[in-house]
Every structure is written in C-alpha cells, then in structure tokens.
Amino acid sequence: MNSQNNGYPSIRKLKPINNSSRNTVLINKRHLGCDVEKSLSYRKFNKGGRNNTGKITVRARGGGNHIRIRMVSHKFDQGEVIKTVIDPNRSCPISLIKTKEGDLKYIPSRTNHNVYTVSSLSVKDEINTIETYPGSTGRLVRSAGTFATIKQMEEGSKHVVVKMRSGEIRRFHKNCKCYLGRVPFEEWRQLKWGKAGRKVNKNKRPLSCGQAQNRTDHPNGGENSKHKPKVYKTYKGKLARGKKYKFKINPLIIKTRRGVIKRKI
C-alpha cells in the first residue's frame, strides 16, 4: 500500500507473508531521485563506537552500509528548487537549489520557503526551523512533521513566547528567523523496521539490559537475569534512580517539557 504526498516520500506497507514483513512500514522513495551531488557530500566511515585506542566508548554501534553525509545549509538560502530527494541520514527530505550566484546547495525541504521573523507573525501561527539567536542558523524544530506555536507577543518587548512541540515554553528574540508552517513528511512517524537486520544496516546493534549481563560488563549484572540489584546504576557506575544532578538553566526557558516553571511570562 502506497500513499503519495505531493512529490515527497511516501509510506509503503509490506504484505505479511513472513515474520520480517508483518507490521512493517517502510519509506517509499522510488519516485524520488537517489543520485547524490558529490560536491555537496562526503563519505562517513563507521568506527563501531570505538575511539583512537580501540576502546568502545559508545555501545550498540557496529555494521552498517556506506554512508554519504549531505552538507545541508540551514542559513535560509533562497533559490530555484531543482529537485527534492530523501536523505537517509535524516527524517526530513531535502531540496537541491540553485542560488542567484549559480551555486548549488542542499536545504531542508519545506512547503513554504518564505523566510519570516518571529515578530512579523501572529499568535497561534505554526513555525519551524527557528534560530536560537539572530544571525545563527535554524537549529530548532527541524525533524519531519514537527512545528512550534507562537503563544504570546508583547508590545515593546524584545522577545516572543513560543511553545515547542515537546511542551517546553521559551522566549525567542523578535528578530530570529523561521519558516512558516510544519515540516513536511509527517508520515515518517509511522515507520516500523520489522526486523533487526534493517537496524544493523543503520549502524545500530542490539543492546541488552544491565541485569542480563555479566558482573564485569555492567554494575547491575551477575547472578541471574531476574534478580533485583540493591542500587541501580548506569554502565559507568553512576546512580540511575533518585539521584539529582545539576544542569545549567537557560534563562530563556519559561517552562520545561516536564512542567517545571522556571520563569514568569
């Protein structure tokens, strides 16, 4: 079953002929070009989660296909859209444009490529790809199907209150740039790999819980897999439950995604 999405990637549901195809939903990108602009990409070599000394610093990494990283510009560049392609390294599709100077650039694909400042829009407008401060690149709200909502605007104030998709409420400078609307290809959230082999192709290996491992591999391991350790710890030995850690507080955040109020509006 295929569902077209106005030139964007579509969803393809496989027939349940075996266990690996049952409840499997993949991305159909056959109607999009699979060619890559070599001048705007480079190859990434997988290291299996190991550093220069050969020690594992990131767990559950290994295998995977050859990857070419597309150099996507988030500087709100304008130009003629040549084609829209899917990037296997990100959820959102990207567009190849040609600027007025004749340069080729990859930019995130949007339904509306007009650039606005946060203060030029009205309350309850949906925006995406927001700058953290004026002059920076678009860094927030870039995943497929995401958006943020303008909540409050005050006359004479330098900031605009925006509610993020996670529930966080924070301030942005009124001169921060953004795109209007939602990021396309919201169907990406329906993706289901179906089997572990497709995850291995993405350089992701299986990861077992700490209680099922040996004592030498994890602080919660040892004995049998059903025992309960006295103190739950991470694989690095830090307390995993009940320990309060201090984090730097961003003065622009009014309310965190967990509902903790930091500042007054």
N, C-alpha and C positions, 0 to 999 in steps of 0.2 A: 504494500500500500504506500503510495507516494502522495505528498501534499506539496504543491508548488507554492512559492512565496515571493512572487514578483521579482524574479531574477536572483533571489537569494537562495542559499542552500535549503533543501527540503528534508523531511523526515521519511525514512524508509523502514517499515516494519517487516521483519522476515517471517516466513511461514514456519510454523512449529513442527518441522519434520524430524528434529532431533533435539537433544538437551541444550546444545550450544546455540540453537536458533530460537528456542522457545522464550518468549517475552523479551526478545532482542529488538532494540530500536537503534538504528544507525543513521548517520548523516548521508544523504544522497547529494553528491556534488558532481555528478556526471555531466550535468548541463552547464557547469562552470568550467573555466579553463584551469588545467592543472599545471600549466607551464609557469616557471618562476623567472623573474627578471634577475639575471646573475649579478648585475651591477648593484642591486639593492638587497643582496642576501649573502650569507656566508655559512659555511658548514660548522656545526657544533659537534664536538667529539665527546661521546659519553665516557665517563670515568668510573662508573659503577659505584659512585658515592665515596670514592677514596681520594685522599689528598696526595701531596707530592712524595710522602714517605710510604705510601701504600696502605695506610690505616683507614678503616671505614669510619668516616665522620658523619655520613648521612645513611640511615638504614633504609632498607626496602628499595634499593636502586640497583639496576642492572639490566642488561639486554637492550632491546630497542632497535628500531630502524635508524638509518642515517637521517639526520635532521638538518635542514637548512633554515636558519633564522632569518625571517624577513625584517628588514630595518624599517619599522613603521614610524612615521613622523606624527607627533601629536601637537604640532605647533599651529594648528588651524590654517593649514595651507589651502589656497584656493586654486582651482584649475579645471581643465576639461577631463571628465572621467572617461578613461579608455575601456576599462573592464573591471568587473567585480569577481574576486576569487575567494576561496576559502583558505584560511591559514591553519594548518594542522596544529600549530603551537598556541592557538588562542581560540576562544569560543566565538568571537565576533568576526564576521567576514571583513575583508579589506578591499580597498579600491586602488587601482593604479591610475594616477592622474598625470597630466602634463601641464605644468605651470606656464605662465606668460613668458618666462625666460627660456622655456624649452626644456626644463629639467623634468625628469621622471621621478615620482615619489609615490610611496605607499602611504595611504592614510586610512584610518578606520572608516568603514562604510557606514553611512548614516542616511536616514530617509530625508533629512533636511540638513544640507551642508552650509546653511547660512550661520554666521557667527554672531552671537549676541553677547552683551554684557549682562550680568545678573540684574543690575538695577534697571535695565531697559525693558524687562519683562514684568508681568503682573503676578499677583498672588494665585496660587494653585496651578501654575504652569509647570509642566514636566520638562526637566532638563537633563543633560548627560555630558560627560567629558568636561568636568569642571576644573578650572585652575585652582590651586591651593592659595596662590597669591598672584597679583597682577604681574604679567610678564613671564610666568612659568608655563610649562606645557600642561595640557589636560591630563590630570593624574587620577581623578576620582570618577566613579560611575562609568566604567568603560566595558564591563562584561556584557554579554549578549542578553537582551531583554530587561536590563536594569534601567532605572531612572531615579531622579530625586525631585522633590516637590518644593517650590518656594512657599514658605509658610508665613512670613511676616516681613514687611518693609516699612521702615520708619523714615519720615522726612527729616533731613538734616543729619542723619546718621551715616557713618562710613561703611556700615556692614548690613548685610541682608541675611535673614534667618532662613535656613534651608533644612528640610527633613530628608535624611538619607533613606535608602531602601531598607537598611538594617534596623531602622527606628532611631538612629542617632540624630540629634538636632544640634547643628553647629552654625557658626557665623562664617560668611564669606565677604571679602571686600567687594564693594559695589562695582569695581572696575574689572573683576575677574570674568574671563570669557568662558563661554559654554556653547553647546549645541542645544537646539530646541527639540523636544520630543524624546522618545525612547530609543534605546539601542536596538537595531533590528535583529531578527532571528531569535525570537523568544522561545521557539520550539526546541532550542538547544537543551533546555532543562529536561526534556523527555528522553534524553539519550540514556540507553542501557547497553552495556558492553556485552552481556550474555555469557562470556566465558573469560577465564583468567588469561588466556593467550593474547587477547586483544589488549589487555592492560600491560602485559610484558612488552608488547610492541611499542608502548608508550614509555618504556624505561621505568616501569613500576613493578617491583617484585612483591610477592606475598609477605605479610607481616603478621606473626603470631603474637598473642598476648604474653605478658611477662610471666604469668603463673604457669604457662605451659612450657617454659624454657628451663634450662639448667641454671643452677645457682651461680655458676661462673659467668653466665651470659646476662642475667638480669637479677636485681635485688629481690624481686618477688618470686623468683623461681625456686626450684628444689621440691623435694617430696613428691606429691602427685599434682595433677593439674586442677584438682578440685579443692585444694587446701586454701585457706584464707590467711594471708600474711598478717602479722600483728600491725605493721606500719606499711602502708602502700607508698612506694617510691617510684620515681621515673628510672629509666635505664641508666641515667647518670648518677643516681643516688639521692636526688633531691626529693623532698616530701611532695606527694602528689595530691593529698587531700587535707584541707583545713589550714594549710599554710598561706598566710597573706604576704604577698610580695608587693613592693612599692614600684609604681610606674610613674613616668613623667606625665604630668597633667597638661594637656593642651588648653591654653586659655580661651581658644575659640569654641571649644565644645561646651554646649549648654547642658545637654542630657546625653548620657551614653546609651548604647544599644541595649544595655541591661536595665535601663530605667533609673540609673543613679543621676540625680540632678546635681550638676557641678556649678552652674551659674544661673542667674536670673535673666530672663529675656528683657 
